[in-house]
């Protein structure tokens, strides 16, 4: 099996789960957070919505330095409405699908560097960066988002199995 095919399948599965959570984000509560140290709901929802799009820049760029001015376009910004949130989600997902379809295993084996201020925080093969920094990271933040939904009395969607809110 080609790595890109494995990642395309994983992208579809994880995006479907992320879409379920993002579609339930309440409007008008972007500043809500469960604890002073927690990130605000609007930022977290935008992060979950845009993460499926990360595969594109991880394939098309050899790395990301958060302090480089060109990284500004990749920084998460809250959305003003659920439709804007879903639009960003669908746009990024579409770009990531195309990037994965057009890549090769050789490219996925090349190093990908994540840095800040020119100092490497990680430098691993691109496939490992996709697995850890995209898919594992997305599952983590999507889990946070479902807790935020629960705390706001919003039905939690089934993700990897049944949800108590969707069982009959």
N, C-alpha and C positions, 0 to 999 in steps of 0.2 A: 504494500500500500504506500502510495506517495504521502509524504508529510502534509502537503497542501490539502489533499483530500481529507485527511484526518482533521486538520484545522478547519476546513470548510464545514464538516459535519459538526464539530464542536461549536463553531460560531453559530450555526443555525439553532442548535439545542439551547445554548446559553442565551442567545438573543431572544428566543421565544419566552424563556423564563423571565428575562429582564423586561421584556415588553409587558408581561402580565403585571409586574410590580409598578412600572412607570405609568401604565394606564390608570392606575388607582390613586396616584398622587393627588392630594387635594389642592385646589387652587386657593390662592390668598393666604397660604401658611408658610411661605418661603423662609421666614425668620424663626419658625418654631424649632425648638430643639429640646430633647429630653433632659439635658444636663448642661450646665455652663461650659463644660469642656467638650461637648459634642458638637459636630458640625451641624449647621442649620439644614432643615429639610430641603429647601430649594437648591442648595449647593449639592447635597447628597443625591437628590433626584436627578439633577443635571449630570452629575458624575456617572451614575448608573446608565443614564440615557446615552451618554457619549462614549463610554468605554468600548462598546462593540465596534466603533469606528477607529479605535486605536490600531487595529491590525494594519490598516492602510499605511499610516506613517511609520510603523515598525518595519514594514516591508520596503517602503520607498526611501527611507532614510537609514543611514548607518548608525544613528544614535540620536539622542535628545539631551541637550544641555539646557536645563531649566532656566539658567541665567542668560542664555543667548536671546537677543531680541526676536529672533525668528521663532522661538518657542512660545511666544505670546499667543499665537493662534491656537495652540494646543491646551491653553489653560481653561479650566472649567468656569463657566459663568452661569448663574441661575437663569431660568426661563421665566417669562411673565405669564405663561399659560400652559395648560396641559397640551394643547395642540402644538405649541412651539416645542415643547419637550419631546413629543412623539415625532415631530418633524425632524428635529436634530438626530433622534435615534435612527429613524429610517434612512436619512441621508448618510450618516456614518456607516451604518450597516451595509448599505449598497456599495459604498466606496471600498469597504473592507472585503466584501465578496469579490469584487473585481480584482483587487490587489492580490488576493489569495489565488484566484483562478489563473492569474497571469504570472505567478512566481514559479520557481523551481526548487527542488530539494537542495540543489547546490547553493542557491541563494539563502535558503533557510538555515544552512549549516554555517554561514558566515557570521562573524562577531557582530553584536549589537551592543552599543555603549549607552548607558544612562549616566548622566553626570550633572553636576551642579558647580558652577564657577570654574569649569574646566577640570574638576576633580572627579574621577570615575567613582560612582556609587556601585555600579555593577557593569561588568563586561562579560557577556555570555553568548553562546551561539543564538542566533535570531529565533530559532524554534523554541529554545528554552525561555527566552524573554517573552515570547508570545504565550507560552504555557503558564509561566509564573506571573509576569507583570500584567498580563491581560486577563486570562481566564480565571486563575485563582483569585486575583485581585477583584475581578468583577463579582465572583461568587461571594466574597467577603462583604463588599459594599451593598450588594443586593440583599444579603441577609440583614445588614443594618437597616436598609430601607423597609424591609418587611416588619421589623420591630417598630420602626417609626409609624408605619401604617397601623399596627395593632394598638399602639399607645394613643392613636387618634381615632380609635373605634372604627377603623376602615377594614373591611374584609380582607384577610390575607390570602393571596392566591396560592394555589397548589404549585409547587416548584419542582421538587424531585419526587414527590409523592403527594398523597392527599393532604389537604389543609382542613383543619377543624371547622373553618368557615365555609367550606364547600362540600362537606359531607352531609348526606341526607339522613 
